[in-house]
Structures are given as structure tokens and as C-alpha cells.
């Protein structure tokens, strides 16, 4: 391991359209002590030809048969010689200060093992949309595990830098069974172990376009990966230590956002020990809101009534639950406008969706 060397891992699969700008952003860095490890994950386009145009000993190119992004990142970790590790997707690019600001921070503040900064969302042509910091309520530092349970505040893996020694000490690698949100899974596990720092400057430009994994990967595979990630976090010993409000936020987000159309998994989650440890009034509210979503679409009506009965059992005489139960047993008709108006008001007042849930992995 080379002191102060930053290893940048770049998994590449058919990235010919954008990869040139990503690599050029490495040469624009004010911090020169870096290596770029490009793992070509079986590209069939001109990715390799574009990479071959760059002649610099700091660029390491390796090819592997297509195994997925997590496997490519692990391959990069195996090769990396740097004290510090970060990543860069082929369709994004670093600000010139990106590596330097984070490496200097980790060198100066030894109590932190991970650091992240700000970033900019842009469209396919590179036009600025919003900064990451505009979409989060605060810049979280220190023990961030509780916040990260329901909010991937860091935005993207390219915004995060970690000491390689921490990855090795805790045997943390990318989970190849997770085909989407690999960064979120890895950083949740790092958040269990490490203190996170923050640098208030833009680290990465994050391109949103129609080729993003969020768009191109079937929703079923995305959901499987996200559920696996959330269940791993739920099984962590650290889950017991987070604030009660963070536990409620986690389950609220899990039920109403991640599992919004998966009533079977919602019912399974209702029986999870950690969910049952919430106050009954909070369990009841989450179950009632889940049922309300189905009721609005008049879907899964048998399950809706079962969910509502469970909600009422947990919080008897709750007027909101009684109101929804009445509507659940009415036929679609003159009272539906009342329910939909009430539900739209509740959504506006109670939505807690993570600002980063709909962007690419």
C-alpha cells in the first residue's frame, strides 16, 4: 500500500459514449498522486479503443468477462495500491479539487476513515441541474449509520473516499449478489464501523441520462437488490443502537417507498422482531398508510382490509384508521373523492422519500 496514493476504481461496461470525459477529469486533478484502475467488464463497444488513446503510467487497464459492476469493483480493489479508495463511473467526472480535498482531509483528520463532499446533478449534455446539498437537510458527519438507513445522502460512490486499511480490516467488499445500489450496500457497512467526515466542496458531476441503471435495469432486479441491502442493515447489531426516530423513519421508508407495491413483503416485515419493537401507535400508522396506498388504487382489497384490521388492533379507536376502514368496505362511488383528497393531503405532509432514490446506482 502506497501512502497518500489515491486509487480510483472505474468499472466500465460499454461506456464509450462518455468515458473520455471521465478519464480527462483525472488529468485535470490538482492532486497528482493517483492511479486510475479501469476494469472493463466485457464491453462490446469502443470502450477499450478510447482508453488506449491515453498514455500514462498511472492508468491501469484490465479486462474481464462480463460479471457485473460489483465484481468489477472487487477486481479493482484487488489491484489497488493506494492508501485511499474512491470510484468513478464512466458517465460521471471529477471536479479538479476532488481527489485533493478528500485525501488532504483524511491525512489531516485521522479520526475519520471515510469522507464525502458535495456534488452536482447534470443532464446528459452536462448542464447543471441541482447540487446534492440542495436535496438533503444537513451535512451528516460522525456516526451516520442511522441517517443512512433511509437516506443515501452521499449521492454516489464517486463522492466518497475511504481508507483502504478499513476495508481490509473489516473484510468489506462489494456484494456481487446485489446488482443495483452496490455503493449504498457497501457504505452502509462502512457506516456501521467508521466515522464519516465532510468536505464542503463539489467533488463530482453526476450525469443523469436514459442509459442509467435505474432506467435500464428491470424494476424487479432493482427491488431485489434494495430489499437485500435493507434486510442486511436491519440484521446488523448496529440497528439496535440508532435513535428510535431513525428506526421509525427506516420502516416508514421501507414500507411506503421501497415496498409500496409488494404486499407480501410488507406483511412479512410486519412480523419482523424489530418492527414489533416499535411503539404500537407507530406500527399502526405505518400499516394504515401502506393500506391506504392500495385502497387509493382499489388494489389488493382483501389484503387492504387485513392490514387495516391489524392497524386497528394495534391502535384501537384511532379515528383515521376507522375512517379508512369504512372507505375500504364501501364500493367505489360517491365517497371516493373524499378519500383521495384526504390521501393527497397526507402524502404532501408526510412524504420522506430519499432525494437520491431515483438516481442511478
C-alpha positions as CSV (number, residue, x, y, z in Angstrom):
1,X,0.0,0.0,0.0
2,X,1.5,3.4,-1.1
3,X,1.0,6.3,1.4
4,X,-1.2,9.1,0.2
5,X,-1.8,7.4,-3.1
6,X,-5.5,7.6,-4.2
7,X,-6.8,4.6,-6.2
8,X,-9.8,5.4,-8.4
9,X,-11.8,2.4,-9.4
10,X,-13.7,2.7,-12.7
11,X,-15.9,-0.2,-13.7
12,X,-16.6,0.1,-17.4
13,X,-19.3,-1.6,-19.5
14,X,-20.0,-0.2,-22.9
15,X,-19.0,3.3,-21.7
16,X,-17.7,4.6,-25.0
17,X,-20.2,7.4,-25.2
18,X,-18.9,9.1,-22.0
19,X,-15.7,7.6,-20.7
20,X,-13.3,10.1,-22.4
21,X,-14.6,13.0,-20.3
22,X,-14.3,10.8,-17.1
23,X,-10.7,10.0,-17.8
24,X,-9.9,13.6,-18.8
25,X,-11.1,14.7,-15.4
26,X,-8.4,12.6,-13.8
27,X,-5.7,14.6,-15.7
28,X,-7.3,17.8,-14.5
29,X,-6.8,16.9,-10.8
30,X,-4.7,19.3,-8.7
31,X,-3.7,16.3,-6.7
32,X,-1.2,14.2,-8.8
33,X,-0.6,11.2,-6.6
34,X,-3.3,8.9,-8.1
35,X,-3.8,5.8,-10.1
36,X,-6.9,5.0,-12.2
37,X,-7.9,1.4,-12.4
38,X,-10.3,0.7,-15.3
39,X,-11.9,-2.7,-15.1
40,X,-13.5,-3.4,-18.5
41,X,-16.5,-5.6,-17.7
42,X,-16.8,-7.3,-21.1
43,X,-17.6,-4.2,-23.2
44,X,-18.6,-4.8,-26.8
45,X,-18.3,-1.1,-27.9
46,X,-15.3,1.1,-28.4
47,X,-14.5,1.5,-24.7
48,X,-11.1,-0.3,-25.0
49,X,-10.1,1.7,-28.0
50,X,-10.9,5.1,-26.3
51,X,-8.9,4.0,-23.2
52,X,-5.9,3.1,-25.4
53,X,-5.6,6.7,-26.6
54,X,-4.5,7.7,-23.1
55,X,-0.8,7.1,-22.4
56,X,0.0,7.5,-18.7
57,X,1.6,5.0,-16.4
58,X,-1.0,5.9,-13.7
59,X,-3.7,4.3,-15.8
60,X,-4.2,0.6,-15.2
61,X,-6.5,-1.2,-17.7
62,X,-7.8,-4.8,-17.1
63,X,-10.4,-6.8,-19.0
64,X,-12.7,-9.4,-17.6
65,X,-15.6,-11.3,-18.9
66,X,-18.9,-9.7,-18.1
67,X,-19.6,-10.4,-14.4
68,X,-21.4,-7.2,-13.3
69,X,-20.4,-4.0,-11.7
70,X,-19.8,-5.3,-8.1
71,X,-17.4,-8.0,-9.4
72,X,-15.6,-5.3,-11.5
73,X,-15.2,-3.1,-8.4
74,X,-13.9,-6.0,-6.4
75,X,-11.4,-6.7,-9.1
76,X,-10.3,-3.1,-8.9
77,X,-9.9,-3.4,-5.1
78,X,-7.6,-6.4,-5.6
79,X,-5.3,-4.4,-7.8
80,X,-5.5,-1.1,-5.9
81,X,-2.2,0.0,-4.3
82,X,-3.4,3.3,-2.8
83,X,-3.9,4.3,0.8
84,X,-7.2,5.8,-0.2
85,X,-10.0,4.4,-2.4
86,X,-12.8,6.1,-4.4
87,X,-14.7,5.2,-7.5
88,X,-15.8,6.9,-10.7
89,X,-18.5,5.8,-13.1
90,X,-17.7,6.2,-16.8
91,X,-20.6,8.6,-17.3
92,X,-19.5,11.0,-14.5
93,X,-16.5,13.2,-13.9
94,X,-14.5,14.7,-11.0
95,X,-14.1,18.4,-10.2
96,X,-10.4,19.3,-10.3
97,X,-10.2,19.6,-6.5
98,X,-12.0,16.3,-5.9
99,X,-9.1,13.9,-5.0
100,X,-7.0,16.6,-3.3
101,X,-9.7,17.9,-0.9
102,X,-10.6,14.4,0.3
103,X,-7.1,13.0,0.5
104,X,-5.9,16.0,2.5
105,X,-8.9,15.7,4.8
106,X,-8.2,12.0,5.6
107,X,-4.5,12.8,6.1
108,X,-5.2,15.6,8.5
109,X,-8.1,14.1,10.5
110,X,-7.1,10.6,11.4
111,X,-10.3,10.0,13.5
112,X,-12.3,9.8,10.3
113,X,-12.0,6.8,8.0
114,X,-14.5,8.0,5.3
115,X,-15.1,11.4,3.8
116,X,-17.6,12.7,1.3
117,X,-18.5,16.1,-0.2
118,X,-21.0,17.8,-2.4
119,X,-21.8,17.0,-6.0
120,X,-23.8,18.3,-9.0
121,X,-26.5,16.5,-10.8
122,X,-26.4,17.3,-14.5
123,X,-28.3,16.2,-17.6
124,X,-26.9,14.1,-20.5
125,X,-25.2,17.1,-22.0
126,X,-23.6,18.2,-18.8
127,X,-25.9,21.0,-18.0
128,X,-26.2,21.6,-14.2
129,X,-29.5,20.6,-12.6
130,X,-29.0,20.7,-8.8
131,X,-26.3,20.3,-6.1
132,X,-26.5,17.3,-3.8
133,X,-26.6,19.6,-0.8
134,X,-29.8,21.2,-2.1
135,X,-31.6,17.8,-1.7
136,X,-30.5,16.9,1.8
137,X,-31.5,18.6,5.1
138,X,-28.0,18.7,6.5
139,X,-24.4,17.5,6.0
140,X,-24.2,14.4,8.2
141,X,-20.9,13.6,9.9
142,X,-19.6,11.2,12.6
143,X,-21.8,8.2,13.2
144,X,-24.0,8.3,10.1
145,X,-25.5,4.8,10.1
146,X,-28.8,5.8,11.5
147,X,-29.3,8.5,8.9
148,X,-28.1,6.3,6.1
149,X,-30.7,3.6,6.9
150,X,-33.3,5.7,5.0
151,X,-31.3,8.3,3.1
152,X,-28.3,7.7,0.8
153,X,-27.2,11.3,1.5
154,X,-23.7,10.8,-0.1
155,X,-25.4,10.6,-3.6
156,X,-22.9,8.4,-5.4
157,X,-19.8,6.3,-4.7
158,X,-17.6,8.8,-6.6
159,X,-18.4,11.3,-3.9
160,X,-16.9,9.1,-1.1
161,X,-13.3,8.3,-0.3
162,X,-12.3,5.6,2.2
163,X,-9.1,4.4,3.8
164,X,-8.2,1.0,2.2
165,X,-7.0,-0.3,5.6
166,X,-10.6,0.0,6.9
167,X,-11.9,-2.1,4.0
168,X,-9.2,-4.7,4.7
169,X,-9.5,-4.7,8.4
170,X,-13.3,-5.3,8.3
171,X,-13.2,-7.5,5.2
172,X,-15.6,-5.2,3.4
173,X,-16.1,-5.8,-0.3
174,X,-18.9,-5.2,-2.8
175,X,-21.6,-7.8,-2.6
176,X,-21.9,-9.5,-6.0
177,X,-25.4,-10.7,-5.3
178,X,-26.5,-7.1,-5.4
179,X,-26.8,-5.9,-9.0
180,X,-28.1,-2.4,-8.2
181,X,-27.3,0.0,-5.3
182,X,-23.9,-1.7,-4.6
183,X,-22.5,1.6,-3.4
184,X,-25.3,2.0,-0.9
185,X,-24.8,-1.5,0.5
186,X,-21.0,-1.0,0.8
187,X,-21.3,2.3,2.5
188,X,-24.0,1.2,4.9
189,X,-21.5,-1.5,6.1
190,X,-18.8,1.1,6.4
191,X,-21.1,3.4,8.3
192,X,-21.5,0.6,10.9
193,X,-17.8,0.7,11.6
194,X,-16.4,4.2,10.8
195,X,-16.8,7.9,11.5
196,X,-17.6,9.9,8.4
197,X,-16.3,13.4,7.6
198,X,-17.5,16.1,5.2
199,X,-15.7,18.5,2.9
200,X,-17.8,21.4,1.7
201,X,-16.9,21.5,-1.9
202,X,-18.1,19.9,-5.1
203,X,-16.4,16.5,-5.8
204,X,-18.2,15.0,-8.7
205,X,-20.5,15.8,-11.6
206,X,-23.2,13.1,-11.7
207,X,-24.8,12.6,-15.1
208,X,-28.5,11.6,-15.3
209,X,-29.5,10.0,-18.7
210,X,-31.5,7.3,-20.3
211,X,-28.8,4.7,-20.0
212,X,-28.6,4.9,-16.2
213,X,-29.0,1.5,-14.4
214,X,-32.2,2.9,-12.7
215,X,-33.8,3.2,-16.2
216,X,-32.3,0.2,-18.0
217,X,-32.4,-2.5,-15.3
218,X,-35.8,-4.2,-14.8
219,X,-37.5,-2.9,-11.7
220,X,-37.8,-6.4,-10.2
221,X,-34.0,-6.8,-10.1
222,X,-33.6,-3.3,-8.6
223,X,-36.1,-4.2,-5.9
224,X,-34.5,-7.5,-5.1
225,X,-31.1,-5.7,-4.6
226,X,-32.6,-2.9,-2.5
227,X,-34.6,-5.3,-0.3
228,X,-31.5,-7.4,0.3
229,X,-29.5,-4.3,1.2
230,X,-32.2,-3.1,3.6
231,X,-32.6,-6.5,5.3
232,X,-28.8,-6.8,5.8
233,X,-28.9,-3.4,7.6
234,X,-31.9,-4.5,9.6
235,X,-30.0,-7.6,10.8
236,X,-26.9,-5.5,11.8
237,X,-26.1,-5.3,15.5
238,X,-25.9,-1.5,15.0
239,X,-29.6,-1.3,14.2
240,X,-30.4,-1.6,18.0
241,X,-28.2,1.4,18.7
242,X,-29.7,4.0,16.4
243,X,-32.2,6.6,17.6
244,X,-35.9,5.5,17.8
245,X,-36.9,8.2,15.3
246,X,-34.4,6.7,12.8
247,X,-35.9,3.3,13.3
248,X,-39.4,4.6,12.6
249,X,-38.0,6.5,9.5
250,X,-36.4,3.3,8.2
251,X,-39.6,1.3,8.5
252,X,-41.7,4.1,7.1
253,X,-39.5,4.4,4.1
254,X,-39.2,0.6,3.7
255,X,-42.9,0.0,3.7
256,X,-44.2,3.1,1.9
257,X,-41.4,3.6,-0.7
258,X,-39.3,0.6,-1.3
259,X,-42.2,-2.0,-0.9
260,X,-45.0,0.2,-1.9
261,X,-46.5,-2.4,-4.3
262,X,-45.3,-5.6,-2.6
263,X,-48.0,-6.5,-0.1
264,X,-46.5,-9.9,0.6
265,X,-43.1,-8.5,1.7
266,X,-44.9,-5.8,3.7
267,X,-46.8,-8.4,5.6
268,X,-43.6,-10.3,6.2
269,X,-41.9,-7.2,7.5
270,X,-44.8,-6.6,9.9
271,X,-43.8,-9.8,11.7
272,X,-40.1,-8.8,12.0
273,X,-39.0,-8.5,15.6
274,X,-37.5,-5.1,15.1
275,X,-40.8,-3.8,13.6
276,X,-42.7,-5.3,16.5
277,X,-40.4,-3.4,18.9
278,X,-41.7,-0.1,17.7
279,X,-44.5,1.5,19.7
280,X,-47.9,0.1,18.7
281,X,-49.1,3.5,17.6
282,X,-46.2,3.8,15.1
283,X,-46.7,0.3,13.8
284,X,-50.3,1.0,13.3
285,X,-49.7,4.3,11.5
286,X,-47.2,2.7,9.0
287,X,-49.6,-0.3,8.3
288,X,-52.5,2.1,7.8
289,X,-50.6,4.2,5.4
290,X,-49.5,1.1,3.5
291,X,-53.1,0.0,3.2
292,X,-54.2,3.5,2.1
293,X,-51.9,3.3,-0.9
294,X,-53.6,0.1,-2.1
295,X,-57.0,1.5,-1.3
296,X,-56.4,4.6,-3.5
297,X,-55.8,2.3,-6.5
298,X,-58.5,-0.2,-5.3
299,X,-55.9,-3.0,-5.4
300,X,-55.4,-6.0,-3.2
301,X,-58.6,-5.2,-1.4
302,X,-58.6,-8.4,0.6
303,X,-55.1,-7.6,1.9
304,X,-56.1,-4.0,2.5
305,X,-58.8,-5.0,4.9
306,X,-56.5,-7.4,6.7
307,X,-53.8,-4.6,7.0
308,X,-56.4,-2.2,8.4
309,X,-57.7,-4.8,10.9
310,X,-54.1,-5.2,12.1
311,X,-53.7,-1.4,12.3
312,X,-56.8,-1.1,14.4
313,X,-55.8,-3.9,16.7
314,X,-52.6,-2.1,17.4
315,X,-54.2,1.2,18.0
316,X,-57.9,0.7,18.8
317,X,-60.3,3.6,18.3
318,X,-57.9,5.6,16.1
319,X,-60.2,7.8,14.1
320,X,-58.0,7.8,11.0
321,X,-57.9,4.0,10.8
322,X,-61.7,3.8,11.4
323,X,-62.2,6.3,8.6
324,X,-60.1,4.3,6.1
325,X,-61.7,1.0,7.2
326,X,-65.2,2.5,6.4
327,X,-63.9,3.5,2.9
328,X,-62.3,0.1,2.4
329,X,-65.7,-1.6,2.8
330,X,-67.6,0.9,0.6
331,X,-68.0,0.3,-3.1
332,X,-66.2,2.6,-5.4
333,X,-68.5,5.6,-5.7
334,X,-69.5,8.9,-4.3
335,X,-67.2,8.7,-1.2
336,X,-64.0,8.0,-3.3
337,X,-63.3,11.7,-3.9
338,X,-63.2,12.3,-0.2
339,X,-60.6,9.6,0.4
340,X,-58.4,10.6,-2.5
341,X,-58.4,14.3,-1.3
342,X,-57.5,13.2,2.2
343,X,-54.8,10.9,1.0
344,X,-53.2,13.5,-1.3
345,X,-53.1,15.9,1.7
346,X,-51.3,13.3,3.8
347,X,-48.8,12.5,1.1
348,X,-47.8,16.1,0.8
349,X,-47.4,16.4,4.6
350,X,-45.7,13.1,5.4
351,X,-43.5,12.2,2.4
352,X,-40.0,11.3,3.5
353,X,-38.6,9.8,0.2
354,X,-34.8,10.0,-0.1
355,X,-33.7,12.6,-2.7
356,X,-31.3,10.1,-4.1
357,X,-33.6,7.1,-4.5
358,X,-34.4,7.7,-8.2
359,X,-30.9,8.3,-9.5
360,X,-28.6,5.7,-10.9
361,X,-26.5,3.3,-8.8
